Amino acid sequence: MMRYVRFDTAANAIRHAIETLPPLVRKGAVLRGKVMTEYEPADVLENYVRQLCASQNAVIRDASDLPYPKDVIKSVLRGCIRGKNDPETKRCLMSAYIFLASFQDLTKEEREAVALIGDIGAPGSEISPERVRVITTFGAPYAEVLLRFKTEVEQLDRELREGR
């Protein structure tokens, strides 16, 4: 698997990509030869960056928090990746693409598990009896979400390597 960058570096690359979008693409007129009537690429990227930064410490995030459907964000990012010649910017954009895997469709139980378990193990957190109960109660749903996350990271990485 390719080595990717931290989310904040990827967020800065997306901001740079927005600034360097050709005017017609920035306004949503053309993306990969198709007319984009519903979504403006610059808006898609700006809102995706905002969401990434809002939940920067989260490993798993709720896909319902995404500002646009995941496929739309993927399409815009792929268009930006194809249009960049600078290897570092391209690598950052590819990382932003991979970060989409952290946004998972969560059930109510999984959302609760992510909220309660997400900060366990953070520096300074202690494993109290209450934390043990939380892990015992919500460990299985959280593990299921992590497995989906890992699978999607591998899928997105494969898509990038295959140029899809």
Backbone bond lengths (Angstrom), bond angles and torsions (degrees), N, CA, C in turn:
res aa  C-N    CA-C-N  psi(-1)  N-CA   C-N-CA  omega(-1)  CA-C   N-CA-C  phi
1 M - - - 1.452 - - 1.532 109.02 -
2 M 1.310 115.24 143.07 1.448 122.17 179.59 1.531 110.10 -64.70
3 R 1.322 116.82 151.61 1.457 121.03 177.11 1.534 107.91 -89.07
4 Y 1.313 115.66 126.44 1.463 120.67 -176.38 1.518 110.52 -108.60
5 V 1.314 115.91 173.11 1.462 122.17 -176.27 1.521 110.66 -102.41
6 R 1.340 114.85 169.07 1.464 120.64 177.46 1.525 109.92 -66.04
7 F 1.328 115.38 157.91 1.468 119.43 -175.54 1.523 111.93 -61.72
8 D 1.356 119.08 -38.10 1.467 119.96 -176.82 1.527 110.84 -66.99
9 T 1.328 117.36 -34.92 1.459 121.18 175.40 1.527 109.42 -66.64
10 A 1.330 116.08 -41.94 1.467 120.39 177.70 1.527 110.30 -63.72
11 A 1.332 117.22 -40.28 1.468 120.78 179.85 1.529 110.30 -61.97
12 N 1.331 116.90 -40.90 1.465 119.67 177.98 1.523 111.01 -65.35
13 A 1.323 117.27 -37.04 1.466 120.83 178.04 1.523 110.77 -65.51
14 I 1.325 116.73 -38.20 1.463 119.74 177.82 1.526 109.60 -64.51
15 R 1.335 116.36 -43.04 1.471 119.14 178.21 1.535 110.48 -58.71
16 H 1.344 115.84 -42.77 1.468 120.33 177.94 1.537 110.36 -63.77
17 A 1.337 116.42 -41.35 1.467 120.51 179.41 1.520 110.98 -61.09
18 I 1.328 116.86 -38.59 1.470 120.88 178.84 1.534 109.39 -62.01
19 E 1.339 115.47 -44.50 1.465 119.69 -178.52 1.525 112.12 -64.41
20 T 1.333 116.51 -29.03 1.466 119.74 -175.47 1.524 113.52 -101.86
21 L 1.343 117.49 7.20 1.464 119.50 175.90 1.529 109.03 -63.37
22 P 1.329 117.40 137.26 1.470 118.52 174.17 1.535 109.06 -58.81
23 P 1.340 118.03 146.76 1.471 120.79 -175.93 1.521 114.69 -51.27
24 L 1.327 119.10 -42.01 1.460 120.29 -178.90 1.522 111.60 -66.00
25 V 1.330 116.26 -37.45 1.471 119.10 178.49 1.521 109.55 -71.50
26 R 1.337 116.39 -41.58 1.463 120.53 -179.09 1.526 110.37 -57.11
27 K 1.327 116.19 -37.24 1.463 120.26 -179.84 1.519 112.52 -85.25
28 G 1.321 117.24 -2.26 1.451 119.91 176.76 1.507 114.32 86.75
29 A 1.335 117.32 12.02 1.462 119.04 -176.73 1.523 112.01 -71.49
30 V 1.314 116.96 -43.18 1.459 119.75 -175.65 1.523 109.77 -139.75
31 L 1.310 116.08 133.76 1.460 121.56 172.99 1.513 106.60 -145.08
32 R 1.325 116.71 115.43 1.465 122.75 -177.97 1.530 111.28 54.92
33 G 1.332 115.78 39.10 1.451 119.65 176.00 1.516 114.49 78.01
34 K 1.318 118.66 1.35 1.463 121.31 -179.30 1.520 109.31 -110.67
35 V 1.283 115.62 148.79 1.459 119.84 176.17 1.525 108.15 -76.78
36 M 1.319 115.55 127.61 1.464 120.67 178.44 1.524 107.11 -101.92
37 T 1.305 117.39 95.41 1.455 119.83 -177.18 1.523 111.74 -89.36
38 E 1.332 117.01 -30.74 1.454 119.95 -174.88 1.520 113.80 -87.55
39 Y 1.330 118.10 -33.15 1.457 121.29 -170.74 1.514 111.52 -127.99
40 E 1.313 115.26 136.57 1.454 120.51 173.62 1.524 107.52 -96.79
41 P 1.336 118.65 120.75 1.460 121.26 -176.32 1.524 114.06 -52.73
42 A 1.323 117.83 -42.82 1.465 119.67 -179.89 1.524 110.60 -61.33
43 D 1.325 117.06 -41.14 1.458 121.05 178.94 1.526 110.84 -66.07
44 V 1.332 116.75 -41.11 1.467 121.18 178.41 1.522 109.45 -58.80
45 L 1.333 116.27 -48.53 1.468 120.30 -177.93 1.525 112.26 -67.18
46 E 1.321 117.08 -43.67 1.470 120.30 179.90 1.524 111.04 -59.27
47 N 1.315 116.67 -44.68 1.459 120.07 -178.63 1.521 112.17 -71.90
48 Y 1.321 117.65 -32.84 1.465 120.96 175.73 1.531 110.00 -65.31
49 V 1.328 117.22 -44.03 1.470 120.92 177.20 1.527 110.24 -60.36
50 R 1.313 116.26 -44.42 1.469 120.39 -179.83 1.533 110.34 -58.47
51 Q 1.334 116.65 -42.46 1.467 120.22 -179.59 1.530 111.03 -69.52
52 L 1.322 117.22 -39.92 1.472 120.14 176.84 1.522 110.35 -59.13
53 C 1.313 116.82 -45.92 1.463 121.07 -178.11 1.525 112.37 -69.04
54 A 1.314 117.04 -31.73 1.465 120.76 -179.40 1.522 112.00 -68.51
55 S 1.317 116.39 -27.36 1.465 119.94 -177.21 1.527 110.72 -125.39
56 Q 1.338 115.53 42.41 1.454 120.76 -171.15 1.525 115.26 -62.81
57 N 1.296 119.24 -26.79 1.463 120.07 -178.54 1.522 113.35 -91.16
58 A 1.307 117.22 -3.30 1.465 120.64 -177.16 1.525 111.01 -83.34
59 V 1.326 115.39 137.51 1.460 120.46 173.34 1.520 108.13 -84.64
60 I 1.321 116.03 -44.68 1.459 123.00 178.95 1.524 107.98 -113.97
61 R 1.316 114.89 134.39 1.461 121.10 179.68 1.524 108.10 -129.99
62 D 1.300 117.21 158.56 1.460 121.80 -179.67 1.528 109.46 -81.98
63 A 1.319 117.07 125.08 1.470 121.80 -178.99 1.527 111.61 -60.21
64 S 1.320 116.93 -25.05 1.473 119.04 178.92 1.529 111.32 -67.81
65 D 1.340 118.02 -13.16 1.460 121.33 176.99 1.525 112.49 -82.25
66 L 1.340 117.06 -11.69 1.459 119.64 178.80 1.525 110.13 -65.65
67 P 1.320 117.43 140.79 1.461 120.28 -178.01 1.527 113.68 -73.47
68 Y 1.326 116.38 -20.93 1.463 122.81 179.09 1.520 108.08 -140.42
69 P 1.329 117.66 162.10 1.464 119.09 176.14 1.536 110.47 -57.24
70 K 1.309 115.55 145.44 1.464 122.06 -177.69 1.532 111.62 -54.42
71 D 1.330 117.13 -40.84 1.471 120.34 -179.12 1.525 112.16 -63.23
72 V 1.327 117.23 -34.54 1.464 120.89 178.39 1.531 109.58 -67.50
73 I 1.327 116.58 -45.43 1.467 120.64 179.33 1.530 109.86 -62.73
74 K 1.340 116.65 -43.09 1.465 120.51 178.05 1.522 110.64 -58.85
75 S 1.316 117.25 -45.47 1.461 121.71 -178.25 1.526 111.37 -61.34
76 V 1.326 116.74 -45.49 1.460 120.62 179.93 1.528 110.14 -65.17
77 L 1.333 117.45 -44.32 1.463 119.96 179.12 1.531 111.40 -62.72
78 R 1.330 116.99 -41.89 1.476 119.66 178.35 1.527 110.62 -60.43
79 G 1.329 116.74 -41.52 1.460 120.17 177.42 1.522 111.59 -61.09
80 C 1.322 116.95 -40.79 1.471 121.02 178.31 1.529 110.94 -68.15
81 I 1.318 116.24 -40.76 1.475 120.43 -179.70 1.526 109.76 -61.59
82 R 1.329 116.51 -45.00 1.470 120.65 179.77 1.524 111.90 -62.53
83 G 1.325 116.29 -32.69 1.462 120.30 -175.87 1.513 114.90 -85.45
84 K 1.315 118.82 -3.21 1.465 121.50 -176.95 1.515 110.92 -101.81
85 N 1.337 115.76 132.05 1.458 120.92 177.35 1.525 111.65 -98.60
86 D 1.321 116.40 -25.79 1.464 120.61 -179.11 1.521 109.40 -68.65
87 P 1.346 118.92 118.85 1.468 121.57 -175.28 1.535 113.57 -60.41
88 E 1.328 118.19 -36.47 1.475 120.12 -178.11 1.527 110.71 -70.00
89 T 1.331 117.18 -43.65 1.468 120.40 177.69 1.518 109.83 -63.12
90 K 1.313 116.03 -42.48 1.464 120.72 179.21 1.525 110.32 -60.79
91 R 1.335 117.38 -43.35 1.469 121.51 179.64 1.538 110.92 -63.47
92 C 1.322 116.02 -39.49 1.471 119.93 178.46 1.523 110.99 -65.75
93 L 1.322 116.62 -42.63 1.465 119.88 178.55 1.528 110.90 -65.40
94 M 1.323 116.17 -36.46 1.463 119.80 177.14 1.528 110.05 -65.00
95 S 1.319 117.02 -36.08 1.464 120.48 176.08 1.519 110.68 -64.23
96 A 1.325 116.34 -42.55 1.468 120.47 177.73 1.521 110.26 -60.36
97 Y 1.318 116.14 -36.03 1.470 121.66 177.18 1.532 109.70 -63.93
98 I 1.314 116.43 -45.99 1.467 121.51 179.83 1.533 110.98 -65.07
99 F 1.342 117.18 -34.81 1.466 120.32 179.47 1.527 112.36 -60.84
100 L 1.325 117.55 -19.24 1.465 119.66 176.28 1.522 111.42 -59.01
101 A 1.327 117.56 -26.28 1.466 120.85 179.59 1.522 112.10 -63.55
102 S 1.314 117.01 -25.26 1.466 118.53 -179.64 1.527 111.88 -71.03
103 F 1.333 116.99 -15.60 1.462 121.16 177.15 1.522 108.67 -91.42
104 Q 1.306 116.29 106.82 1.460 122.59 -176.12 1.526 110.39 -115.26
105 D 1.341 115.35 148.34 1.464 120.25 171.84 1.522 106.55 -73.68
106 L 1.318 116.31 115.89 1.460 121.09 -174.04 1.524 111.81 -111.54
107 T 1.325 114.86 139.35 1.458 120.20 170.62 1.524 107.67 -76.73
108 K 1.304 116.82 170.41 1.471 120.66 178.18 1.530 109.71 -58.07
109 E 1.324 116.98 -44.43 1.468 121.16 -179.53 1.536 111.04 -63.54
110 E 1.329 116.60 -41.21 1.467 120.31 179.67 1.528 111.32 -67.98
111 R 1.347 117.04 -38.66 1.470 120.72 177.21 1.523 110.00 -59.49
112 E 1.330 115.73 -43.65 1.462 120.80 179.01 1.524 110.39 -64.31
113 A 1.326 116.11 -42.48 1.469 120.27 179.66 1.524 110.57 -62.62
114 V 1.331 117.01 -44.47 1.461 120.91 -179.79 1.526 110.00 -63.07
115 A 1.324 117.16 -42.64 1.458 120.75 -179.96 1.528 111.85 -64.20
116 L 1.324 116.99 -39.35 1.465 120.29 -176.23 1.521 113.65 -84.50
117 I 1.305 117.23 -34.89 1.467 119.97 -175.90 1.519 111.58 -93.26
118 G 1.313 117.18 -24.07 1.457 120.97 -173.87 1.505 115.80 -50.36
119 D 1.335 118.43 -34.24 1.465 119.64 -177.38 1.521 113.38 -99.08
120 I 1.333 117.49 0.67 1.462 119.16 178.32 1.520 108.50 -68.29
121 G 1.286 115.26 131.65 1.448 120.54 -178.75 1.521 112.19 95.52
122 A 1.329 116.67 -1.90 1.456 119.38 175.67 1.523 108.37 -66.50
123 P 1.329 116.73 149.41 1.456 118.62 179.48 1.518 111.36 -52.85
124 G 1.305 116.23 132.26 1.456 122.02 179.23 1.518 114.79 88.32
125 S 1.333 118.09 -6.64 1.463 118.78 179.04 1.521 109.02 -85.05
126 E 1.304 115.42 138.43 1.462 118.78 179.57 1.520 109.29 -107.23
127 I 1.310 116.08 154.79 1.459 120.67 179.78 1.533 107.36 -93.29
128 S 1.317 114.78 90.10 1.460 121.95 179.21 1.526 109.11 -86.38
129 P 1.327 117.62 169.01 1.471 119.29 175.94 1.541 112.33 -55.91
130 E 1.314 116.42 -35.27 1.477 119.72 178.27 1.532 110.55 -65.06
131 R 1.311 116.79 -41.00 1.473 120.48 178.33 1.523 110.34 -65.35
132 V 1.299 117.26 -38.79 1.466 120.54 177.46 1.522 109.05 -61.60
133 R 1.335 117.75 -41.51 1.456 121.72 177.95 1.522 110.82 -62.73
134 V 1.324 117.18 -43.25 1.466 121.18 179.41 1.526 110.30 -61.54
135 I 1.321 116.18 -46.03 1.471 120.13 179.95 1.518 110.13 -62.35
136 T 1.318 116.97 -43.69 1.463 121.40 -179.72 1.523 111.11 -63.54
137 T 1.328 116.20 -42.61 1.463 121.25 -177.19 1.524 112.31 -73.81
138 F 1.318 117.03 -42.72 1.459 120.35 -171.10 1.527 114.66 -110.71
139 G 1.314 116.77 4.22 1.464 120.71 -178.22 1.516 113.40 -61.26
140 A 1.314 117.97 -43.19 1.474 120.91 -177.49 1.532 112.25 -65.16
141 P 1.348 119.24 -49.08 1.470 118.31 177.58 1.530 112.11 -60.85
142 Y 1.334 116.09 -38.39 1.464 119.82 179.69 1.528 110.31 -65.07
143 A 1.320 116.64 -41.16 1.462 121.07 178.92 1.531 110.75 -61.98
144 E 1.329 117.31 -38.09 1.469 121.00 177.93 1.532 111.04 -63.12
145 V 1.317 116.19 -42.05 1.461 120.28 179.33 1.534 109.67 -66.43
146 L 1.325 117.18 -42.03 1.465 120.00 178.95 1.524 111.48 -62.17
147 L 1.322 117.10 -36.74 1.461 120.81 177.88 1.535 110.44 -65.19
148 R 1.339 117.07 -43.59 1.470 120.38 176.67 1.524 110.49 -61.88
149 F 1.322 116.00 -41.04 1.463 121.80 178.31 1.524 110.52 -59.24
150 K 1.327 116.73 -49.84 1.467 121.70 -179.23 1.533 110.48 -60.67
151 T 1.311 116.33 -43.70 1.464 121.02 179.35 1.525 110.90 -62.41
152 E 1.323 117.11 -42.26 1.461 120.14 -179.38 1.524 111.80 -69.66
153 V 1.333 117.61 -36.87 1.466 120.24 175.94 1.529 109.19 -57.87
154 E 1.320 116.51 -46.04 1.468 120.80 179.59 1.536 110.93 -62.72
155 Q 1.327 116.46 -40.70 1.468 120.78 179.54 1.530 110.94 -64.86
156 L 1.319 117.22 -46.09 1.459 121.04 -179.28 1.526 110.67 -65.18
157 D 1.316 116.54 -39.75 1.460 120.75 177.23 1.532 110.25 -61.27
158 R 1.321 115.92 -43.36 1.471 121.20 178.30 1.538 110.53 -61.63
159 E 1.337 116.52 -43.58 1.462 120.83 178.51 1.526 110.86 -58.33
160 L 1.328 116.42 -42.54 1.458 119.48 179.54 1.510 112.21 -66.22
161 R 1.315 116.36 -42.77 1.469 120.05 -179.80 1.521 111.68 -66.10
162 E 1.325 116.80 -33.74 1.468 121.42 -178.90 1.525 112.13 -85.99
163 G 1.346 115.96 -5.01 1.463 120.17 177.92 1.506 114.97 73.02
164 R 1.324 117.45 26.94 1.478 120.34 179.15 1.489 111.60 -78.89
